[in-house]
Amino acid sequence: MPVDTRRIRGPEVSLSPSLFACKPAPGLPTHGPRADGRQRDQVDVRPVFVRCGLVSQAKGSAYMEAGGTKLMCCVYGPRETDRKDETDMKCGRLTTDMRFAPFSYQERGAWIQGSQDKDFSLMLHESLQPALCLHKYPRSQIEVNVMVLENSGSVLAHAVTCASLALADAGIEMYDLVLGCAVRQDGASYVLDPTYAEENGSGSASGDNQGRLTLAFLPSLNQISGLQSDGEMTEEALSAGVRTCIEGCYKIYPVIQQALAKAVRRAAPPPSES
């Protein structure tokens, strides 16, 4: 019997890795501390680690960790557009692509871009475009590629922040940085920067005031560049969620500023001795 050398043969007896994975919590408790020790109904975000300039082949890059969520973003360009019908355009064009690695979470199983990836890519584009000075790059395009290495909740909000860092690292002229934050509302209680289990929990409160909110914010200009809402929330809860997300963006703003300052110091040439 011929042996197929193009494929790696697995063991005869094996178990699916999903059998050993932790299942999401069935509901979102409304009392007591959260699973990771943070408090409900408070502006309590997960610890954030960011680093710029890790991919030498890209014009700009950034790596970000927020709790268990891990993302990598690469920026290419500005380069001349390939489309002949856009050779006379006066402003540059931004393209965004956001994908999930097959090992990023339990339900993922292929590199093929699905409907969720396309929706996130569109939301990422709408959040970043108002912050870019595209009129400075006529007849050019800027490509932003985000890869989610591990999805532990609030992945779209952190993708916005990571992509903004990569654009700044690439030297793209911007009006302001773009920071993202998310909130999960469950009745009268809410959790900021929810984890994957909290995002996908069924909710324990009764009523219609349940949903999720993701916001993209320009901190220096005090403007909102992107907003996505899922579920049913009252007008008061939606307004309170927006204010809470803005406070969360201001909490991570110093960390982002320090990461950019370190990247600039690393890229700056050493001072010449007189």
N, C-alpha and C positions, 0 to 999 in steps of 0.2 A: 504494500500500500504506500503510495507516494506521500511524503511529508510536506505540508505547506510551510515553507520557511519564512513566508511573509508575515505570519501571525505568531504571536506568542501563545502557546498552549497553556491554559490554566490547569489547576489541579482537578482531578476527577470529582472530588467532594469539597464543596466550599459553601460558605454562608454569605448572604448579602450583608454589606456593611450597614444597611438601614436597620437591621435587627438590633444593633448595638447603639444606635443613635438615640439621643434623648428626645422624647416626644414633647411638642409644645404644650404649654399649660392650657387646660381646657377653658379657663376663664381668667378674667382680670380682677383680682380681689380689690375691694374698695377701702380696706383698712390695713394698717400696719405697714412696715417697710416693704420695699420691693425685693425681688429675688437677689439682686446684686447689692443690696444695702442702701440704695438711694431712697429718698423720701418722695411720697406722692404729694401732689398739689404744691410743689416747690420747683423753682428754677434750678434743677439739679441735673447737670449733664455728665456724661461719662468722661473719664480722663482721655485726653486727645494727644496723640503723638504724630508729628508731621516732619517730613524731610524732603527737601527739594534737590533736584539735579542728580538723580540716581541713574538715569538712563542716558548714556553718552551719545547714543545714536539719534536721540530726539532733540529738537530745538529747546524744549523745556519739559520737565517732568516733575512729578510729586508723588510721594507715598504717604498714606494717611491711615492711622489706626484710631478707632473710637470704640473702646471696649473690645468686643470681639469682631467688629466690622473692620475689614481691611480692604483698601482700594489702591490702585495704581493708575495714574493718568499720564499720558504722553501727548505733547503738542508738537505738530509739524507745520512749518511755514513761518511767515507767509511765503507762498510759492505761486507761480503764475498758474492761472486757472487752465484746465485742460479743455473746457468747453468753448468752442469757437463762437457761440452766440453770446458769450459773456466777455468778450475781449474789450468791449467799450464801456463796461460798467464802471461807474465813478466810485463805488464803495466796494470794499472787500466782502467776501462771503465766508460765513462760518459754517462748518460742518461738524456735527457731533455724533459720536457712536459710543454707546454704553452697552457692555456685554457682561454676562455672568459666567464665571468659570464653571465647568461641570461639577467641581468639588466645592463650590461656594456654599451650597446648602442642600438639604436632603432631597428636595423635589427636583433638583437640577440634574440633567443627565446628558447634555450635548452642548457643543459649541455653537450650534445653529441659533441665530437670533430669533427670538420669539416675539409675540405681541407685547409682552411686558417690557422687553428690552427696547422695542421701538417707541413705546409710550414714554419710557424714562429718557430715551435719547431726545425726543421732542421736547420734553419738559426741561432737560438740561440746556438745550439750544435756546429756548425762550428765556431761561434764567440768566444765561451768560451774555447774550447778544446786546442788551441795553448797556452793559458795562464796558463794551469794547469800542474803541475809536476806529471803526471800520473805514471811515472816510480817509484815514491816513494810509490805507493799503488798497489803492485802486487796481483793478484787474488782477486781484490776488485772492487766494483762499487760505483759510486757517483751519487746520484739522485738529480736533480734540477727540482723543480716544481714551475711554475709561474702562478699566477691567476690574470687576469686583472679584476679589480673591476669597473673601469670606463674608457672608451676609449674616450679620447678627443684629439686624434692625436699623431703621432710619437710613437705609443705604442711599436713597435719592438725595437726601439733605447733605450727607457727607460727600457724595459725588460732586455736588455743586461746589462745595468748599475745596475739594481736592483739585478739580478742574481749574478753579480760579487761581490756586497756587501755581499750577503748572503754566498757566498763561502768563502770570507775572514772572515766573522763572525764565520763560522764553523771551522776555523783553517786549511783549506785545503791549502797546499803549492802551491803557484802560482809564476810565473815569474813576473807578473805585474797585476794590475787591468785592467778591460776591460770597457771602456766607450762607449756609443752609442750616435749618433746624426743623424738627418735627415734633408733633405732640399727638397723643392719643387721648380722646375724650370718652369717658364712660360714665354717663349720668352726670352727677355733680362732681365727680372726681376726674382728675387728668394726670397723665404721666408725660414728662418731657423726655425727649430723646429715647423713645421706647425701644426695647429689645425686640428680637424676632418673635419670641414667645408672646410678648405683650401686644405686638402688632396683629398677630394672627389668633389671639384669644377670642373666644366667643363673647366675652363681656358678661359681667355679673349683674349690672344694673338694669332695671326695667325702664322702658320709656324710649323715646325717639332721639334723645340727646347722646348719640354714640357716633363716633367717626374719627377720622384721622386727618391731620393737616400738615402739609409740608410747605415751608416758606423759604424763599431766597431773598436775601436782604443786602443792601449796600450800606455799610455802617457809617462811612464818612458823609455820604450824601443823605442818609436817613430816608432811603427810598426802598420800596419793595419791587423787585424785578420779576418775581415768579411766585405763584400761589397755586397749590393743588389741594383739593379737599375731597375726601371720600366719606360716604355715610350721610347720616342725617343729624345736623346740629342746629340749635337755635341761633338766632342772630346774636344774642348776648354771648353764648358760648363760643361762636366763631370769632367775635371781636376779642374776647378774652384770650383765645388761642393764638391769635395774631400777635397780641401784646406779649404773651409768654414766649413765643418763638423769637421775637425781637430781643427780649432779654437774654434768651439762650445764645443768640448770635453774639451779643456783646460779651458774654462770658468767655467764649472761645477766641474772640478777636485778639487779645494779647498773645495767645499762643501762636496764632498765624503770623502776627507781626514779628515775633522773635524768630520764627522759622525763616521768614524772608530775609531778615537782617543777617542771620547766619549764612544763608546762601550767597548773599552779596559779598560778605567778608571772605568767603572761600573763593569766590570767582575773581575778586579784586587782585591785581598784581601786587607783589610785595613792594614796599617803599624802597626807592633807590637811595643808596648811601651817597651823600654829597662829599 
